[in-house]
Amino acid sequence: AGAVRADQRHDLAAIDVQAYAQYVKCPVLMMTSTNHALCDCDRAADTLARISPEIPAALYLSVNADCYLDNKALKDLELFFMNALFPGQEPLFGPSDITLEQADDSVLVCVSADRNPVEKVKVHTASNETNPALRCWEMVPLQFREGNRYYFRLYPEKGIKKLFFFAEISYLNGFTESTKIAAKSVEPEHPVSSGSRLIYNNKCSEDLFIPYYQTGIMYGDTFLSQNGNAVCVRTGPMDIAGAYGEGGLKTYKINEIKELLTENSILLMDVYASEKSSVLVELVCSADTEKETHYYADGKIPGGETWHSLKFFFNRFKTEEGRLLRTPNLVNLLILHIDGEYLVNNILWL
């Protein structure tokens, strides 16, 4: 820093970061979480686009890691510094891109990775929510590959007006980068379904959950260890699988179906716990705003080697002060507080 003149220093963490991006003269790695309230991941790629194309610049988005960065981000950081500090190294990443095309009643996603050998490409999608911190990102299945182009297809359900996508590209050299977040307005003439009230079952990806307890946080309370942020699927009684996360689970999936909820709605779920336990269901309204409010309802888990069906009536959720929940259209976040060993399955609203 001593060799840099004062007029050459620019604060890249300032509120007008995009105005300063054009002055960057060194390689750039930008990392953020998809659900961090203070980081607008939608605009991250806009900032990188203002950096000179001659400067290596990459983006990594940690999916469903809450306000932390996952272990892949830590590995990226190590590889990035090693590559930047030793001249003559092969480029770690890019160029890459994501494009969207509406085909009949589906959206075709094309991801291109033009330089380094690719190990794997994933595409994440979320719907409707304009606030990136409140989105639930899920996986889109790969359809086919043509050379360095990877194609994914999604059939929107009824009620979905806008879709968001980004790709995660893992290279054989160990580096992982994310593309920009691309958006597409959709109104399918013949949607594949009338709109689902399902939050989770064991046919869904566990990626839609965030564990309630973030374990294994390391390096300045920023990066998660290899075992941190782990939601897993295990087999329970009758060979039926369910999801588990230490201390409980939370998901923004409810944010996508809140328009279907009424004061008479019922939350159903199947829960397994070998020992007697309890579950506290928390609904968060107007999350990440000054009007954020938390509502609660609890239920008992009898225990034993069987699944138990639990019901939670929407009109019985209360704040700690006893105020009833009257605004289903403001619910953003569902949190399940469960201690000990447990599994959950078939979470849906009726």
PyMOL commands that set and color helices and strands:
alter all, ss='L'
color gray80, all
select helices_A, chain A and resi 6-8+17-23+41-49+71-85+132-134+206-208+219-222+237-239+254-260+314-316+328-330
alter helices_A, ss='H'
color red, helices_A
select strands_A, chain A and resi 28-33+57-62+96-103+106-113+118-127+138-140+142-146+149-154+162-171+176-178+182-185+198-200+210-211+217-218+223-224+232-235+241-244+248-251+266-272+277-285+293-301+308-313+331-338+343-349
alter strands_A, ss='S'
color yellow, strands_A
deselect
rebuild
show_as cartoon
